[in-house]
Amino acid sequence: MRCWNELRRLSVVLSAAVLWGCGSAALAQDLGNQAGVVVDAEGVLQMKVFSDPTGQLTQQRMAAAKASLDPKVSAFSKLRKISLNRLEDAIRNRDGAATEEMRNLAGLLRVRYVFYYPESKDIVLAGPAEGWMTDISGRVIGLTTRRPVVQLQDAVVALRAFPPGKQPTRLIGCSIDPTEEGLAAMQQFLRTWGSRAVPQQTMQIVEGLQTSLGAHTVSISGIAPNTRFAQVLVEADYRMKLIGIGLEQPPIRMVSYVDRASPAQVSRNALERWFFVPDYECVRVSEDKLAAELVGDGVKLVGEGELVTAEGKRQAGQSSNKASQAWTFEFTRRYPELAERSPVFAELRNLIDLTIAAAYIQQQDFYGKSGWRMELFGNEGKFTVQTYQTPKRAPAAINAMWRGNTLMTPIGGGVTIDAATAVAQAKADEKGAVAKTYEQTQPNLAPGQWWWD
């Protein structure tokens, strides 16, 4: 692996993300700026910053939302219940055209419970809710909490992954990875420099590394790639890596991976991968299995190491280095705070919650027990959710700093949601709290009604 030694004094960090700058030139976030990812017509990811420095635009949007919303749906609710099969009936009665209230699931902020009521045959998602507005980045958020609202289109994608009468989807996820050809070209570029690099050439080397490495490939599994669900998975993964390598300043104080890493801890040809997974101990169920609660924050960041050969091939390596382990541990520990300030991470949590809820509905055959065949939500021709550009490529990001003589290599990773495992590891509700909440939420709904507090 001689080529990994030849660039003697330059330590380079690469990731599957947009190049924002070098060293300390990080993408900053403050109360007047909101960051997001857009996908262009060619499927290339691009970061975009939405600015409202005075807050006036946000205040106008908030006032307009308050004036237009029904006070009943706008009021904060600790536990709003959404009957999925009644909601489908209500949309069918409108010839498939969902209202704003339907698209935003009556302001549901998180899925905390899944209920099934045998007498009324309702399949229910429940959690906190409030009125909503669309922020300057286009996200739908709560009026007071500013938390992202759970979207019907995302719930439909999750339900289609665990539909009635079919096999469950084994894994849902995304990955952003350098190509084998790009890794090989990058190593060839490094060989042309030998040991003659000096600090004044940092940007020249960074640009050459970015050009030789080329675009990273975005892959999506288990769901339709042209959905909002898929785009949120990719954006969360993408921006986590930017934070890790110091190219996006998070809204809370965190020590990034590059701030922790030292040449002594990193193998010369190591490829560090970080990816999100569910917290697989996040489900608690009642004794009769009619109620399940999603507990905790539901999201973990984990890491693993790989090795890259001179030809650009990736091989299984040792476990993550200490800097990576400390970084993933802190990111997981601080995830609730991060999600409060950076909406995409709250949205990722919502997607994981929805996926686990859908897996539980299928596992317990609430479809069969209720006679719900999901004929509208399960049919793209009747209820369209595949309306987004498919993410395909992400330009490589490179952050450079002078620190020793070890080359720190591209970062891969993604999101992997194994909902079946989370459901299989569900814990019993020994204290009866889930059953008690279930008993207190019995539906008594008027014709056409699909949510209640």
ZAMARGU-4260 file (C-alpha; in steps of 0.2 Angstrom, whole numbers, plus 5000, padded with zeros to 4 digits):
<rodrens>
0) 5000/5000/5000 | 5015/5012/4996 | 5003/5025/4988 | 4995/5028/5005 | 5012/5034/5012
5) 5018/5045/4998 | 5009/5061/5002 | 5019/5063/5018 | 5012/5078/5027 | 4994/5080/5021
10) 4980/5072/5029 | 4964/5072/5019 | 4947/5068/5024 | 4934/5063/5010 | 4916/5060/5011
15) 4901/5057/5000 | 4894/5075/5000 | 4896/5092/4992 | 4912/5101/4993 | 4909/5116/5003
20) 4927/5121/5007 | 4943/5117/5015 | 4948/5116/5033 | 4937/5128/5044 | 4926/5134/5029
25) 4911/5124/5036 | 4893/5127/5031 | 4886/5136/5046 | 4869/5135/5053 | 4860/5149/5063
30) 4842/5154/5067 | 4841/5164/5050 | 4848/5150/5040 | 4841/5132/5036 | 4850/5119/5026
35) 4843/5106/5015 | 4847/5095/5000 | 4839/5096/4983 | 4841/5083/4969 | 4842/5090/4951
40) 4835/5083/4935 | 4851/5073/4933 | 4849/5065/4950 | 4864/5074/4958 | 4863/5080/4976
45) 4866/5098/4980 | 4866/5107/4996 | 4855/5123/4997 | 4854/5136/5011 | 4837/5145/5014
50) 4839/5162/5022 | 4827/5172/5033 | 4839/5183/5042 | 4826/5194/5050 | 4813/5180/5053
55) 4800/5190/5045 | 4796/5178/5031 | 4794/5164/5045 | 4782/5175/5055 | 4771/5178/5040
60) 4770/5160/5036 | 4766/5156/5054 | 4752/5169/5054 | 4745/5163/5038 | 4744/5145/5045
65) 4736/5150/5061 | 4723/5160/5051 | 4719/5145/5040 | 4719/5130/5051 | 4704/5123/5060
70) 4706/5127/5079 | 4702/5109/5083 | 4716/5102/5073 | 4728/5117/5077 | 4727/5114/5096
75) 4742/5104/5103 | 4737/5087/5108 | 4748/5075/5119 | 4740/5060/5110 | 4731/5062/5093
80) 4725/5046/5085 | 4724/5043/5067 | 4714/5028/5060 | 4723/5023/5044 | 4709/5013/5036
85) 4696/5027/5040 | 4708/5039/5032 | 4709/5029/5017 | 4690/5028/5016 | 4689/5047/5018
90) 4701/5050/5004 | 4693/5037/4993 | 4676/5047/4995 | 4685/5062/4989 | 4690/5052/4973
95) 4708/5050/4979 | 4711/5069/4982 | 4718/5071/5000 | 4716/5088/5009 | 4730/5097/5018
100) 4724/5090/5034 | 4725/5072/5027 | 4742/5075/5019 | 4749/5081/5036 | 4740/5067/5046
105) 4731/5080/5057 | 4748/5087/5063 | 4755/5071/5070 | 4773/5075/5076 | 4779/5057/5080
110) 4772/5040/5080 | 4772/5034/5098 | 4759/5020/5097 | 4751/5007/5086 | 4734/5001/5091
115) 4721/4989/5084 | 4703/4989/5090 | 4694/4973/5086 | 4676/4980/5088 | 4678/4995/5077
120) 4692/4987/5066 | 4702/5003/5067 | 4721/5002/5064 | 4728/5017/5073 | 4744/5027/5074
125) 4745/5039/5089 | 4757/5052/5095 | 4758/5071/5099 | 4752/5083/5087 | 4748/5101/5083
130) 4745/5114/5070 | 4758/5116/5056 | 4766/5128/5044 | 4778/5126/5029 | 4795/5133/5033
135) 4806/5142/5021 | 4815/5126/5016 | 4798/5118/5011 | 4797/5107/5026 | 4780/5105/5036
140) 4784/5109/5054 | 4774/5111/5070 | 4768/5129/5074 | 4776/5129/5092 | 4787/5114/5093
145) 4795/5117/5075 | 4796/5098/5074 | 4793/5090/5057 | 4775/5084/5054 | 4773/5066/5049
150) 4768/5065/5031 | 4755/5054/5024 | 4765/5050/5009 | 4779/5043/5020 | 4767/5033/5029
155) 4761/5026/5013 | 4778/5021/5007 | 4781/5012/5024 | 4765/5003/5023 | 4769/4997/5005
160) 4785/4990/5012 | 4774/4979/5023 | 4758/4977/5014 | 4743/4965/5017 | 4745/4947/5010
165) 4764/4949/5004 | 4781/4946/5011 | 4789/4960/5022 | 4803/4970/5015 | 4819/4964/5023
170) 4829/4980/5023 | 4825/4998/5019 | 4840/5010/5016 | 4852/5020/5006 | 4870/5021/5004
175) 4882/5034/4997 | 4898/5026/4991 | 4914/5030/4981 | 4916/5019/4965 | 4929/5007/4963
180) 4936/5016/4948 | 4936/5032/4958 | 4946/5025/4972 | 4959/5018/4960 | 4960/5034/4951
185) 4963/5043/4967 | 4977/5032/4972 | 4985/5035/4955 | 4983/5053/4958 | 4992/5052/4975
190) 5006/5042/4967 | 5010/5057/4955 | 5013/5068/4970 | 5025/5057/4979 | 5032/5066/4995
195) 5034/5083/4987 | 5017/5091/4994 | 5019/5107/5004 | 5005/5117/5013 | 5004/5130/4999
200) 4998/5116/4987 | 4983/5110/4999 | 4969/5117/4988 | 4978/5110/4972 | 4979/5093/4980
205) 4961/5094/4986 | 4954/5099/4969 | 4964/5084/4961 | 4958/5072/4974 | 4940/5077/4971
210) 4942/5076/4952 | 4950/5059/4952 | 4938/5052/4965 | 4923/5058/4955 | 4905/5057/4960
215) 4899/5044/4973 | 4885/5033/4969 | 4868/5034/4978 | 4859/5018/4980 | 4842/5015/4988
220) 4834/4998/4993 | 4817/4992/4999 | 4807/5007/4993 | 4804/5017/4977 | 4819/5028/4975
225) 4808/5043/4968 | 4799/5046/4984 | 4801/5059/4998 | 4805/5045/5010 | 4820/5040/4999
230) 4826/5058/4998 | 4825/5061/5017 | 4835/5045/5020 | 4848/5051/5008 | 4849/5069/5015
235) 4851/5063/5033 | 4865/5052/5028 | 4873/5065/5017 | 4873/5079/5031 | 4878/5067/5045
240) 4894/5064/5035 | 4896/5083/5032 | 4895/5086/5051 | 4907/5071/5054 | 4921/5078/5043
245) 4919/5096/5048 | 4910/5103/5033 | 4894/5107/5041 | 4893/5116/5058 | 4879/5107/5068
250) 4867/5118/5077 | 4873/5111/5094 | 4891/5109/5100 | 4898/5093/5095 | 4916/5087/5093
255) 4917/5080/5075 | 4926/5065/5069 | 4940/5075/5061 | 4943/5084/5077 | 4945/5068/5086
260) 4955/5058/5074 | 4974/5056/5074 | 4986/5048/5062 | 4991/5035/5074 | 4973/5029/5075
265) 4969/5028/5057 | 4976/5014/5045 | 4984/5021/5029 | 4971/5012/5018 | 4956/5013/5030
270) 4939/5017/5024 | 4928/5022/5038 | 4909/5019/5036 | 4895/5027/5046 | 4877/5022/5045
275) 4861/5025/5054 | 4851/5010/5061 | 4835/5009/5072 | 4837/5006/5090 | 4832/4988/5090
280) 4825/4989/5108 | 4813/5002/5104 | 4796/4992/5104 | 4786/4988/5120 | 4769/4978/5117
285) 4754/4974/5127 | 4750/4956/5133 | 4736/4954/5120 | 4748/4962/5106 | 4734/4974/5102
290) 4745/4989/5107 | 4763/4993/5104 | 4773/5008/5110 | 4789/5015/5102 | 4800/5020/5116
295) 4816/5031/5116 | 4823/5040/5101 | 4824/5026/5089 | 4840/5030/5080 | 4858/5025/5082
300) 4873/5029/5072 | 4886/5015/5071 | 4902/5013/5062 | 4913/5000/5054 | 4930/4999/5046
305) 4935/4993/5028 | 4951/4992/5019 | 4954/4999/5001 | 4967/4990/4990 | 4978/4999/4977
310) 4966/4994/4964 | 4951/5003/4973 | 4943/4987/4979 | 4935/4987/4997 | 4937/4973/5009
315) 4931/4970/5026 | 4943/4977/5039 | 4945/4979/5057 | 4932/4988/5069 | 4931/5007/5069
320) 4945/5017/5076 | 4943/5025/5093 | 4939/5042/5085 | 4925/5035/5075 | 4918/5025/5090
325) 4918/5041/5100 | 4910/5051/5086 | 4896/5039/5083 | 4893/5037/5102 | 4891/5056/5104
330) 4881/5058/5088 | 4869/5045/5095 | 4869/5052/5113 | 4865/5069/5106 | 4853/5064/5093
335) 4838/5071/5102 | 4845/5088/5104 | 4851/5088/5086 | 4834/5083/5079 | 4826/5097/5089
340) 4837/5110/5079 | 4840/5101/5063 | 4823/5095/5055 | 4831/5082/5043 | 4836/5071/5058
345) 4819/5072/5066 | 4812/5067/5049 | 4823/5052/5049 | 4817/5047/5066 | 4799/5048/5059
350) 4803/5037/5045 | 4810/5024/5056 | 4795/5025/5067 | 4783/5023/5053 | 4793/5008/5046
355) 4793/4999/5062 | 4774/5003/5065 | 4770/4996/5047 | 4780/4980/5051 | 4771/4978/5067
360) 4754/4980/5058 | 4759/4967/5046 | 4767/4955/5059 | 4751/4955/5069 | 4740/4954/5053
365) 4729/4969/5058 | 4726/4969/5039 | 4717/4952/5039 | 4709/4955/5056 | 4701/4972/5050
370) 4698/4966/5032 | 4708/4981/5026 | 4716/4977/5009 | 4724/4994/5007 | 4717/4996/4989
375) 4720/5014/4988 | 4736/5017/4998 | 4744/5002/4990 | 4741/5007/4972 | 4753/5020/4965
380) 4740/5022/4950 | 4727/5027/4963 | 4737/5036/4976 | 4753/5044/4969 | 4768/5046/4980
385) 4782/5043/4967 | 4784/5061/4962 | 4802/5065/4967 | 4818/5065/4957 | 4828/5049/4961
390) 4845/5053/4970 | 4859/5045/4959 | 4875/5054/4962 | 4884/5064/4975 | 4899/5075/4972
395) 4914/5070/4984 | 4918/5082/4998 | 4935/5084/5004 | 4941/5092/5020 | 4960/5095/5022
400) 4971/5099/5037 | 4989/5097/5040 | 4991/5084/5054 | 5004/5071/5053 | 5008/5060/5038
405) 4993/5048/5037 | 4980/5049/5023 | 4962/5048/5030 | 4952/5040/5016 | 4934/5042/5009
410) 4919/5039/5021 | 4905/5028/5015 | 4889/5022/5024 | 4871/5025/5023 | 4854/5021/5032
415) 4849/5003/5035 | 4831/5000/5043 | 4828/4982/5048 | 4811/4984/5055 | 4807/4966/5056
420) 4822/4964/5069 | 4815/4978/5079 | 4798/4971/5080 | 4805/4953/5083 | 4814/4960/5098
425) 4799/4969/5106 | 4798/4969/5125 | 4783/4965/5135 | 4774/4979/5143 | 4777/4972/5161
430) 4770/4987/5170 | 4754/4988/5159 | 4757/5006/5154 | 4754/5002/5135 | 4738/4993/5139
435) 4732/5007/5150 | 4734/5020/5136 | 4726/5008/5124 | 4710/5007/5135 | 4709/5026/5137
440) 4709/5029/5118 | 4694/5018/5112 | 4687/5026/5096 | 4669/5033/5095 | 4669/5041/5079
445) 4656/5049/5068 | 4654/5044/5050 | 4669/5052/5040 | 4679/5055/5055 | 4697/5048/5055
450) 4706/5056/5069 | 4702/5061/5087 | 4711/5067/5103
</rodrens>
